């Protein structure tokens, strides 16, 4: 088995859109209820790239296995050193290290970009445990803020510090 992580290109977006649509319709990693179109996913992809943030693809033996990306945490300038990550792994490839490889690559890319914090907003015990195992700490929670599949869902906020406490900014941050 060969697992590779690489930057996403336009040609990947059909597979990205299909995986995300599956999660929208069956999972709680997103609270969207209607899958976005390829056009909408392309717009989202282009927005990430405009900020020079990572959007990555994982492949196992050349087959699409998942994707991850980082987006600005909030639109105000004071937040320009903090980003939020999202990871989606195709069900056929879960449990094979895809999520860990994608997250490690996002962390590396965000550190290289001079970001200070990486935020994850997760729903479900599996996502929280996954992030904790990768060094994220619990930073807060929104209780029963999403309603999907006939039940109220919580969102746990998790944070990974990319720079030591008190360190000066490693870059100018994002242009927001």
C-alpha positions as CSV (number, residue, x, y, z in Angstrom):
1,X,0.0,0.0,0.0
2,X,1.4,3.4,-1.0
3,X,-0.2,6.4,0.7
4,X,0.6,9.8,-0.9
5,X,-0.5,13.3,0.0
6,X,-0.3,16.0,-2.6
7,X,-1.8,19.4,-3.3
8,X,-5.3,19.3,-4.9
9,X,-5.8,20.4,-8.4
10,X,-9.0,21.3,-10.3
11,X,-9.3,17.7,-11.7
12,X,-9.7,16.4,-8.1
13,X,-12.8,18.4,-7.4
14,X,-15.3,15.9,-8.8
15,X,-14.1,13.2,-6.3
16,X,-14.0,15.8,-3.5
17,X,-17.6,16.9,-4.3
18,X,-18.7,13.2,-4.3
19,X,-17.1,12.4,-1.0
20,X,-18.4,15.6,0.7
21,X,-21.9,14.9,-0.7
22,X,-21.8,11.5,0.9
23,X,-20.8,13.0,4.3
24,X,-23.5,15.7,4.0
25,X,-26.2,13.0,3.4
26,X,-25.0,10.4,5.9
27,X,-22.7,11.9,8.5
28,X,-22.3,14.6,11.1
29,X,-18.8,15.9,10.2
30,X,-20.7,18.7,8.5
31,X,-24.0,20.3,9.4
32,X,-24.8,21.1,5.8
33,X,-28.0,19.3,4.7
34,X,-27.9,19.8,1.0
35,X,-24.7,18.7,-0.9
36,X,-23.0,21.5,-2.7
37,X,-22.5,21.3,-6.5
38,X,-19.2,21.0,-8.2
39,X,-19.4,24.7,-9.0
40,X,-19.8,25.6,-5.3
41,X,-17.0,23.3,-4.3
42,X,-14.8,24.9,-7.0
43,X,-15.6,28.3,-5.5
44,X,-14.6,27.0,-2.0
45,X,-11.4,25.5,-3.4
46,X,-10.4,28.7,-5.1
47,X,-11.1,30.7,-1.9
48,X,-8.7,28.5,0.0
49,X,-6.0,28.8,-2.6
50,X,-6.4,32.6,-2.7
51,X,-5.3,32.6,0.9
52,X,-2.3,30.4,0.1
53,X,-3.6,27.8,2.4
54,X,-3.4,24.0,1.9
55,X,-6.0,21.9,0.1
56,X,-4.6,18.4,0.0
57,X,-5.5,15.1,-1.6
58,X,-4.7,11.7,-0.2
59,X,-4.3,8.7,-2.5
60,X,-3.7,5.1,-1.8
61,X,-2.1,3.3,-4.7
62,X,-3.3,6.1,-7.0
63,X,-7.0,5.9,-5.8
64,X,-8.6,9.0,-4.2
65,X,-8.8,8.3,-0.5
66,X,-9.7,11.7,1.1
67,X,-8.9,15.4,1.3
68,X,-8.2,18.1,3.9
69,X,-7.9,21.8,3.8
70,X,-7.4,24.9,6.0
71,X,-9.5,28.1,5.9
72,X,-9.2,31.4,7.8
73,X,-10.6,30.9,11.3
74,X,-12.5,34.2,11.4
75,X,-12.7,37.2,9.0
76,X,-11.3,39.9,11.3
77,X,-7.7,40.9,11.0
78,X,-6.7,40.0,14.6
79,X,-7.4,36.3,13.8
80,X,-5.1,36.3,10.8
81,X,-2.7,33.8,12.4
82,X,-5.4,31.2,13.1
83,X,-6.8,28.7,10.7
84,X,-9.5,26.0,10.9
85,X,-9.0,22.6,9.3
86,X,-11.4,20.1,7.8
87,X,-10.6,16.4,6.9
88,X,-12.8,13.9,5.0
89,X,-11.7,10.3,4.4
90,X,-13.6,8.0,2.0
91,X,-15.2,5.1,3.9
92,X,-13.3,2.5,2.0
93,X,-10.0,4.0,3.2
94,X,-10.8,4.7,6.9
95,X,-8.5,3.1,9.4
96,X,-5.6,3.1,7.0
97,X,-3.8,6.2,8.2
98,X,-5.3,8.6,5.6
99,X,-6.7,11.0,8.2
100,X,-3.4,11.1,10.1
101,X,-1.3,11.7,7.0
102,X,-3.7,14.5,5.8
103,X,-3.7,16.2,9.2
104,X,0.1,16.0,9.5
105,X,0.5,17.6,6.0
106,X,-2.0,20.4,6.9
107,X,-0.1,21.0,10.1
108,X,3.2,21.2,8.3
109,X,1.8,23.5,5.6
110,X,0.2,25.9,8.2
111,X,3.4,26.0,10.2
112,X,5.4,26.8,7.1
113,X,2.9,29.6,6.4
114,X,3.5,31.1,9.8
115,X,0.2,30.3,11.4
116,X,-0.1,30.2,15.2
117,X,-3.2,28.1,15.9
118,X,-5.0,25.3,14.0
119,X,-8.6,24.9,15.1
120,X,-10.9,22.0,14.6
121,X,-14.7,22.2,15.1
122,X,-15.7,18.5,15.5
123,X,-18.9,16.6,16.1
124,X,-18.8,13.1,17.3
125,X,-16.6,11.3,19.7
126,X,-14.5,9.7,17.0
127,X,-13.3,13.1,15.6
128,X,-12.6,14.5,19.0
129,X,-10.5,11.4,20.0
130,X,-8.7,11.5,16.6
131,X,-7.7,15.1,17.1
132,X,-6.7,14.6,20.7
133,X,-4.4,11.8,19.6
134,X,-2.7,14.2,17.2
135,X,-2.0,16.7,20.0
136,X,-5.1,18.9,19.8
137,X,-6.6,20.1,23.2
138,X,-10.2,20.7,24.0
139,X,-10.8,24.5,23.8
140,X,-14.5,24.7,24.3
141,X,-17.9,23.4,23.1
142,X,-21.1,24.5,21.6
143,X,-23.9,22.4,23.0
144,X,-26.8,21.2,20.9
145,X,-26.2,23.9,18.2
146,X,-26.9,21.6,15.1
147,X,-30.0,19.6,14.4
148,X,-29.4,16.8,11.9
149,X,-30.9,13.3,11.4
150,X,-33.6,14.0,14.1
151,X,-31.2,14.9,16.9
152,X,-29.3,17.8,18.4
153,X,-25.6,17.7,18.0
154,X,-22.7,19.4,19.9
155,X,-19.6,20.9,18.3
156,X,-16.4,20.5,20.3
157,X,-13.7,23.1,19.6
158,X,-10.1,21.7,19.6
159,X,-6.9,23.6,19.2
160,X,-3.4,22.8,18.2
161,X,-0.8,25.4,19.0
162,X,1.6,25.7,16.1
163,X,4.0,28.2,17.8
164,X,5.0,28.3,21.5
165,X,3.1,30.5,23.9
166,X,4.3,34.1,23.7
167,X,6.2,33.6,20.5
168,X,6.0,36.6,18.1
169,X,4.2,36.1,14.9
170,X,6.1,34.0,12.4
171,X,4.6,35.8,9.4
172,X,2.3,38.7,8.5
173,X,-0.6,36.3,8.8
174,X,-3.4,36.0,6.3
175,X,-4.7,38.9,4.3
176,X,-8.4,39.0,5.4
